Amino acid sequence: MVKTFGDNIFSEFKKIGAEKEFKNAKTLPERIKLMEQFVGSLNITKSSLIDLDSMYSGTVLYLSYLIQSEYGVDMGLCPFFKMWINNDGDQYRCFFNKGPQQMYCHASPNLCKNPTQYKNNIESKMEEFKDGKN
C-alpha cells in the first residue's frame, strides 16, 4: 500500500482525537462539516475540501472512506465499498465481487451492480455501524 496525502491527513485526525467528534456528530451533514473544519485547520492542508480534492484528486473520497471504515461512522458511503491506493493508483472493490474485479459505483448504493445482494445484506451491515463494529 502506498502512503498518500490522505493518509497523512487521517494521521493528523488521529493525533487531534477527531474520532470522538465524528462519532458524536449526529448527521452526515454535521460529519462533512466537521471534516471540512478539521482539514481547514490542519497545518499540512489549511484548505477547503473542494481545494483539497482539486489538488489531490480523490482525497476527499479516501478520507471519507477512512473515517467510515476506521471509526465506524457512517459517511454516506456504501458499507460494502472497499478502497485503497497502491502503485497502480486508486483501487475500488465491492464486497460482492469475487476476485480482483474493479467496480465503479464510487460507493453510491444507487449505482450498485449487485442490488439483490445489497438489499439482502444491508440491514446487518448497518447494525455494525450502530454497534461500532464496522
C-alpha positions as CSV (number, residue, x, y, z in Angstrom):
1,M,0.0,0.0,0.0
2,V,1.2,3.5,-0.9
3,K,1.1,6.2,1.8
4,T,-0.8,9.2,0.4
5,F,-1.5,12.7,1.4
6,G,-4.9,11.4,2.6
7,D,-3.2,9.0,4.9
8,N,-1.2,11.9,6.3
9,I,-4.3,13.9,6.9
10,F,-6.0,11.0,8.6
11,S,-3.0,10.5,10.9
12,E,-3.4,14.1,11.9
13,F,-7.1,13.4,12.6
14,K,-6.0,10.6,15.0
15,K,-3.5,12.9,16.7
16,I,-6.1,15.5,17.5
17,G,-8.7,13.0,18.7
18,A,-11.1,13.5,15.8
19,E,-12.7,10.1,16.2
20,K,-14.8,11.1,19.2
21,E,-16.1,14.2,17.5
22,F,-17.0,12.3,14.4
23,K,-18.9,9.7,16.5
24,N,-20.7,12.5,18.4
25,A,-21.9,14.2,15.2
26,K,-25.5,13.0,14.7
27,T,-26.0,13.6,10.9
28,L,-24.0,13.2,7.7
29,P,-24.0,16.9,7.0
30,E,-22.6,17.5,10.5
31,R,-19.8,15.0,9.9
32,I,-18.9,16.5,6.5
33,K,-18.8,20.0,8.1
34,L,-16.6,18.6,10.8
35,M,-14.3,17.0,8.2
36,E,-14.2,20.4,6.4
37,Q,-13.3,22.2,9.7
38,F,-10.5,19.7,10.6
39,V,-9.0,19.7,7.1
40,G,-9.1,23.6,7.1
41,S,-7.4,23.8,10.4
42,L,-4.5,21.3,9.9
43,N,-1.1,22.8,9.3
44,I,-0.5,20.4,6.4
45,T,-3.5,21.5,4.4
46,K,-5.3,24.7,5.6
47,S,-7.6,24.3,2.6
48,S,-11.3,23.5,1.9
49,L,-12.4,20.1,0.9
50,I,-13.0,21.3,-2.7
51,D,-9.5,22.8,-2.9
52,L,-8.0,19.6,-1.4
53,D,-9.8,17.4,-3.9
54,S,-8.8,19.6,-6.8
55,M,-5.1,19.4,-5.8
56,Y,-5.2,15.7,-4.8
57,S,-7.9,14.1,-6.8
58,G,-9.9,11.5,-4.8
59,T,-8.6,12.6,-1.4
60,V,-12.0,13.6,0.0
61,L,-13.5,10.2,-1.0
62,Y,-10.5,8.4,0.5
63,L,-10.7,10.4,3.8
64,S,-14.5,9.7,4.0
65,Y,-13.7,6.0,3.4
66,L,-11.0,6.0,6.2
67,I,-13.4,7.8,8.6
68,Q,-16.2,5.3,7.9
69,S,-14.0,2.2,7.9
70,E,-11.7,3.1,10.8
71,Y,-14.0,5.0,13.1
72,G,-17.2,3.1,12.2
73,V,-19.0,6.3,11.4
74,D,-21.5,6.5,8.5
75,M,-20.1,8.9,6.0
76,G,-22.7,8.2,3.4
77,L,-20.6,5.6,1.5
78,C,-21.9,2.1,0.7
79,P,-20.7,-0.1,3.6
80,F,-19.7,-2.8,1.1
81,F,-17.3,-0.5,-0.6
82,K,-13.5,-1.0,-0.1
83,M,-10.8,1.4,-1.2
84,W,-7.0,1.5,-1.1
85,I,-4.3,3.1,-3.0
86,N,-1.3,1.3,-4.4
87,N,1.4,1.8,-7.1
88,D,-1.4,1.3,-9.7
89,G,-3.5,4.1,-8.3
90,D,-6.8,4.1,-6.6
91,Q,-8.4,0.7,-6.2
92,Y,-12.1,0.2,-5.6
93,R,-13.7,-3.1,-4.8
94,C,-17.1,-4.3,-3.8
95,F,-17.7,-7.0,-1.1
96,F,-20.0,-8.8,-3.5
97,N,-17.5,-9.1,-6.4
98,K,-15.2,-12.1,-6.3
99,G,-11.6,-11.7,-7.3
100,P,-9.7,-8.6,-8.4
101,Q,-12.7,-7.1,-10.2
102,Q,-12.7,-3.3,-10.3
103,M,-16.0,-1.6,-9.7
104,Y,-17.2,1.9,-10.5
105,C,-20.1,2.8,-8.2
106,H,-17.8,5.1,-6.2
107,A,-19.6,3.9,-3.1
108,S,-23.0,5.0,-4.1
109,P,-25.7,2.4,-3.3
110,N,-27.8,3.9,-6.2
111,L,-25.2,2.8,-8.7
112,C,-24.8,-0.7,-7.2
113,K,-24.4,-3.5,-9.8
114,N,-25.4,-6.1,-7.1
115,P,-28.8,-4.7,-5.9
116,T,-30.1,-8.0,-4.7
117,Q,-27.1,-8.8,-2.6
118,Y,-27.1,-5.2,-1.3
119,K,-30.7,-5.4,-0.3
120,N,-30.3,-8.8,1.4
121,N,-27.3,-7.7,3.5
122,I,-27.7,-4.0,4.2
123,E,-29.6,-4.3,7.5
124,S,-27.0,-6.4,9.2
125,K,-24.2,-4.2,7.9
126,M,-25.9,-1.1,9.2
127,E,-26.2,-2.8,12.6
128,E,-22.4,-3.0,12.6
129,F,-22.3,0.8,12.4
130,K,-24.7,1.2,15.3
131,D,-22.5,-1.3,17.3
132,G,-19.3,0.4,16.2
133,K,-18.0,-2.8,14.6
134,N,-17.6,-1.6,11.0
